[in-house]
Amino acid sequence: MSGVKALWSDFQGGVCLGGRGTDNGTVVLDKECSLGARVTLEEGGLHPWTVTCGVGGALFVHGMRASSRAEAESMARAAMEDIGDFLERMESDEVSQADAIRFAGIWTEAFTNKYDSSSGSWERPPLRGMFPRFFRR
């Protein structure tokens, strides 16, 4: 790998905290990744708790629902780990553009399946375990 590391920090210094989110809830966590992603946690609104993940602008956006803050925070942390792993690998000098494009579609499907709110499957191990050839270190 090229040594690229996904770093998470408060989105725009936390300016959105306390404001309205995409599901009309109150934003209680709003993190951005240095490699191009964002994870937001909302309380209330359309659902008790909502976690929204966006990667690479238009690559994909995915929303997840939770019944408690603890569950939502765990879900957000797990999603941030999976997204960070994905973006680090996509930034690697070892990955061709053609391979990156092919893998992005496969990874996006795996991510949305893992983080399907109705399945509880987000508690499974990180996605890098599903793709050992792509995530070799």
C-alpha distance (Angstrom), angle and dihedral (degrees) to the residues before:
residue distance angle dihedral
M1 . . .
S2 3.74 . .
G3 3.80 94.2 .
V4 3.81 94.1 -107.5
K5 3.82 110.3 155.2
A6 3.79 126.7 -162.3
L7 3.79 107.6 -130.5
W8 3.81 120.7 -165.8
S9 3.80 123.0 -152.1
D10 3.80 139.0 157.3
F11 3.80 110.3 -67.9
Q12 3.81 108.2 -105.8
G13 3.79 90.4 -16.5
G14 3.82 93.2 -56.4
V15 3.81 96.1 -60.6
C16 3.84 91.9 144.9
L17 3.81 96.4 50.8
G18 3.79 109.8 117.8
G19 3.80 92.1 17.6
R20 3.81 129.9 107.0
G21 3.79 119.5 -75.9
T22 3.79 133.5 -153.1
D23 3.83 92.1 -84.3
N24 3.82 91.5 47.4
G25 3.81 92.7 -105.2
T26 3.79 129.2 124.8
V27 3.82 113.4 -87.5
V28 3.82 109.4 -123.1
L29 3.82 99.0 164.4
D30 3.79 127.2 26.2
K31 3.80 117.5 172.2
E32 3.78 131.6 172.8
C33 3.77 128.3 -161.6
S34 3.78 120.5 -133.6
L35 3.82 88.3 -131.4
G36 3.81 96.5 56.9
A37 3.80 117.0 -75.8
R38 3.78 140.6 105.4
V39 3.81 134.5 -154.8
T40 3.81 121.0 -166.8
L41 3.81 129.1 -173.7
E42 3.80 119.5 -158.2
E43 3.78 132.0 -171.4
G44 3.80 118.2 -147.9
G45 3.75 125.7 -12.6
L46 3.79 115.2 103.9
H47 3.83 92.8 -8.6
P48 3.81 135.8 20.7
W49 3.84 90.5 -105.9
T50 3.80 130.5 2.8
V51 3.80 129.6 -170.0
T52 3.81 114.6 -164.1
C53 3.81 120.6 -168.2
G54 3.78 125.1 -169.5
V55 3.80 125.7 -177.2
G56 3.76 128.8 -166.0
G57 3.77 98.4 -13.3
A58 3.79 100.2 -84.1
L59 3.83 100.6 11.5
F60 3.79 90.0 97.6
V61 3.79 146.2 -43.8
H62 3.80 121.1 -153.5
G63 3.80 130.3 -174.9
M64 3.81 125.8 -156.1
R65 3.79 131.9 -171.6
A66 3.80 129.0 -140.9
S67 3.79 134.1 -178.1
S68 3.82 97.5 -143.4
R69 3.78 139.4 30.8
A70 3.81 91.6 -118.1
E71 3.80 91.3 53.9
A72 3.82 91.9 45.8
E73 3.81 92.7 49.1
S74 3.82 91.6 48.8
M75 3.79 89.9 48.3
A76 3.82 91.5 49.6
R77 3.83 92.4 49.2
A78 3.81 91.8 49.3
A79 3.81 91.6 47.5
M80 3.81 91.2 48.8
E81 3.81 89.8 53.0
D82 3.81 92.7 49.9
I83 3.80 93.3 44.7
G84 3.81 92.0 46.6
D85 3.82 91.7 50.9
F86 3.81 90.7 49.0
L87 3.80 95.2 48.6
E88 3.81 93.2 44.7
R89 3.79 90.0 54.1
M90 3.80 93.2 45.1
E91 3.82 88.8 54.3
S92 3.80 92.3 51.1
D93 3.79 118.3 117.6
E94 3.82 86.9 -135.7
V95 3.83 94.7 67.2
S96 3.80 119.3 83.6
Q97 3.78 119.1 -141.5
A98 3.82 90.7 -115.0
D99 3.82 91.9 52.4
A100 3.80 91.1 46.0
I101 3.81 91.8 53.1
R102 3.81 92.6 48.1
F103 3.79 93.4 45.7
A104 3.81 94.7 46.5
G105 3.81 91.1 65.7
I106 3.80 93.5 46.8
W107 3.82 92.7 46.1
T108 3.81 93.1 47.0
E109 3.80 90.9 54.4
A110 3.82 91.4 47.9
F111 3.82 90.8 48.4
T112 3.80 94.5 50.2
N113 3.82 90.6 46.5
K114 3.80 92.3 49.6
Y115 3.80 92.6 46.6
D116 3.81 96.8 45.3
S117 3.80 101.1 136.8
S118 3.79 94.1 -142.5
S119 3.81 95.9 56.2
G120 3.81 104.8 52.5
S121 3.80 85.6 -141.6
W122 3.81 92.9 131.2
E123 3.82 86.5 88.8
R124 3.82 90.0 70.6
P125 3.82 119.6 106.7
P126 3.83 119.3 -77.8
L127 3.79 116.5 -68.7
R128 3.81 92.4 -115.8
G129 3.84 86.4 80.0
M130 3.82 90.0 62.7
F131 3.81 92.3 56.1
P132 3.83 107.7 40.6
R133 3.82 94.3 159.2
F134 3.78 92.5 54.0
F135 3.80 96.5 40.9
R136 3.80 98.4 43.2
R137 3.77 111.1 145.2
